[in-house]
Amino acid sequence: MKKCIVLVVALMLVSIQGFSQFGVKGGLNFTKFTGLENISNKVDQNTGFHLGVLYKAKIPLVGITIQPELIYSQFSGDVTFDIGMDVPPTSSAYYPDPEIFSAGLKLHNLMLPVSLQWGLDLVLFRPFIQVVPYIGYVLNTEKGNYLRSWDINKFKYGVGLGAGIDVWKLQISGRYNWEMGKLAEWGYYKSKHGKNKGFELSAAFFF
């Protein structure tokens, strides 16, 4: 019995190896910082980008593909604040406008998503749906003057849902990502401030 199990596992590993590929990936991030209503009256969504490498392993017969990725990803946005909305007291001379002020926030991240795909092999192409849990780390931040007191959360985690299609060695995919950890803490209050959500559109090429 043990020999049969070992043989089956070995055959599966050989089969998976025959259906595995390395590739490169790039695309656009359409980021939205949400949950900042208590300190801002407007958050503008900016377009970022992502680049990286990936590995695709197909499990024969059942239509499942496991695709881990190592990605550099950039997110950015502009936050416009209302001084009357939960903002620490300050000298009016510090702000160019006594009513509102704004600042940009840009995050440079190293991300490790794992795309779990289910699709149908239709000879010339393979449409699929995907669930993508991910973790990440903020390598660097660029904060405008009015965000200097923000303590950016370095560790990121969340999940994405989406779909895509494989055609020859090309993969086009899109997913919406929900970040579950807090975006930042404000030095004055140390309470949660916002999350990072948004749509990701990607193209990958496999060798």
C-alpha positions in Angstrom: 0.0 0.0 0.0 2.8 2.4 0.9 4.6 1.6 -2.3 1.4 2.5 -4.3 1.1 5.8 -2.4 4.7 6.7 -3.1 4.3 5.8 -6.8 1.1 7.9 -7.1 2.8 10.9 -5.5 5.9 10.5 -7.7 3.8 10.4 -10.8 1.9 13.5 -9.7 5.2 15.4 -9.1 6.5 14.4 -12.5 3.2 15.4 -14.2 3.2 18.8 -12.4 6.8 19.3 -13.4 5.8 18.7 -17.0 3.1 21.4 -16.7 5.2 24.1 -15.0 6.6 27.3 -16.4 8.6 30.4 -15.2 7.6 33.8 -16.4 7.7 37.6 -16.0 4.8 39.9 -15.2 4.0 43.5 -15.3 0.9 45.8 -15.1 -0.9 48.6 -13.5 -2.3 49.3 -10.0 -5.4 51.4 -9.6 -5.1 52.1 -5.9 -7.7 53.5 -3.5 -6.9 54.4 0.1 -10.2 53.9 2.0 -11.4 54.4 5.6 -9.8 57.9 6.1 -13.2 59.7 6.5 -12.4 60.9 10.0 -9.4 62.9 8.9 -10.0 63.7 5.3 -12.7 64.9 2.9 -11.1 63.6 -0.3 -8.8 60.8 -1.4 -7.7 60.9 -5.1 -6.8 57.6 -6.6 -3.4 57.4 -8.5 -2.2 54.8 -11.0 0.8 52.8 -10.0 2.6 49.8 -11.5 4.0 46.3 -10.7 6.8 44.2 -12.1 8.1 40.8 -11.1 8.6 37.1 -11.7 6.3 34.1 -11.3 6.1 30.3 -11.5 3.1 28.4 -12.8 2.4 24.7 -11.9 -0.7 23.0 -13.3 -2.2 20.0 -11.6 -3.3 17.7 -14.5 -6.9 16.6 -15.0 -8.5 18.8 -12.3 -8.0 22.2 -13.9 -6.2 23.7 -10.9 -3.1 25.9 -11.2 -0.9 27.2 -8.4 1.0 30.4 -9.3 3.3 32.0 -6.7 4.8 35.4 -7.6 7.4 37.8 -6.4 6.4 41.3 -7.3 7.7 44.9 -6.8 4.5 47.0 -6.6 4.0 50.8 -6.2 0.8 52.3 -4.8 0.1 56.0 -4.5 -2.6 58.5 -3.6 -3.3 62.1 -2.7 -5.1 62.8 0.6 -6.9 66.2 1.0 -7.6 67.1 4.6 -10.1 69.4 6.3 -8.5 71.1 9.3 -11.9 71.0 11.1 -12.0 67.2 10.9 -10.1 65.5 13.7 -6.8 67.2 12.9 -4.3 68.0 15.6 -4.2 71.7 16.6 -1.6 73.7 14.8 -0.5 77.2 13.9 -2.5 78.6 11.0 0.7 80.0 9.6 2.0 76.5 9.0 -0.7 75.8 6.3 -0.9 77.8 3.1 -4.7 77.5 3.1 -6.5 77.9 6.5 -9.3 75.5 5.4 -7.8 72.6 3.5 -4.5 71.1 2.7 -3.3 68.0 0.8 -0.3 65.6 0.6 0.8 62.7 -1.5 1.6 59.2 -0.2 3.6 56.7 -2.3 4.4 53.2 -1.1 7.1 50.9 -2.6 6.3 47.3 -1.8 7.7 43.8 -2.2 4.7 41.5 -2.6 4.3 37.7 -2.5 0.9 36.7 -3.9 -0.1 33.1 -4.6 -2.7 32.8 -7.3 -4.9 29.7 -6.9 -6.6 29.3 -10.3 -9.3 27.0 -11.6 -9.9 27.0 -15.4 -10.8 25.0 -18.5 -8.2 24.0 -21.1 -9.9 24.7 -24.4 -7.0 23.8 -26.7 -6.1 27.3 -27.9 -6.8 29.1 -24.6 -7.6 28.7 -20.9 -10.1 31.0 -19.1 -9.8 30.9 -15.3 -11.0 32.4 -12.1 -8.5 33.0 -9.2 -8.3 33.6 -5.5 -5.0 35.3 -4.5 -3.9 35.5 -0.8 -0.9 37.7 -0.4 1.6 39.1 2.0 4.0 42.0 1.5 6.5 44.4 3.0 6.8 48.2 2.5 10.4 48.8 1.3 10.1 52.6 1.2 7.6 55.4 1.6 7.3 58.9 0.1 5.1 61.1 2.3 4.1 64.7 1.7 4.8 67.3 4.4 1.4 66.9 6.1 1.8 63.1 6.4 5.2 63.1 8.2 3.6 62.1 11.5 2.0 59.0 9.9 3.5 55.7 11.0 3.1 53.5 7.9 2.5 49.8 8.6 5.4 47.9 7.0 3.7 44.5 6.8 0.8 43.9 4.4 -1.6 41.0 3.9 -4.9 40.5 2.1 -6.7 38.6 -0.6 -7.6 39.2 -4.2 -10.4 37.9 -6.4 -10.4 38.0 -10.2 -10.2 36.2 -13.5 -7.9 35.8 -16.5 -7.1 33.9 -19.7 -4.0 32.0 -20.9 -3.3 32.2 -24.7 -0.1 30.3 -25.8 2.6 31.7 -23.5 0.7 34.9 -22.6 -1.5 35.4 -19.6 -3.8 38.4 -19.2 -5.5 38.8 -15.8 -7.3 41.2 -13.5 -8.2 41.1 -9.8 -9.5 43.3 -7.1 -7.3 43.3 -3.9 -8.6 43.8 -0.4 -5.8 44.7 2.1 -6.8 43.5 5.6 -4.2 45.2 7.7 -4.2 48.8 8.6 -2.5 51.3 6.2 -1.0 53.6 8.9 -1.3 55.0 12.4 -1.3 58.7 13.0 1.2 59.8 15.5 -1.3 61.9 17.5 -3.9 59.2 17.9 -2.3 55.8 17.2 -5.6 54.5 15.9 -6.3 52.7 12.7 -6.3 54.9 9.6 -7.5 53.4 6.4 -6.8 50.4 4.1 -5.4 50.0 0.7 -7.7 48.5 -1.9 -7.8 48.5 -5.6 -7.8 46.8 -9.0 -4.8 45.2 -10.6 -4.5 44.6 -14.4 -1.6 42.4 -15.4 0.1 40.7 -18.4 2.6 37.8 -18.0 4.8 35.9 -20.4 6.0 32.4 -19.7 9.2 30.8 -21.0 
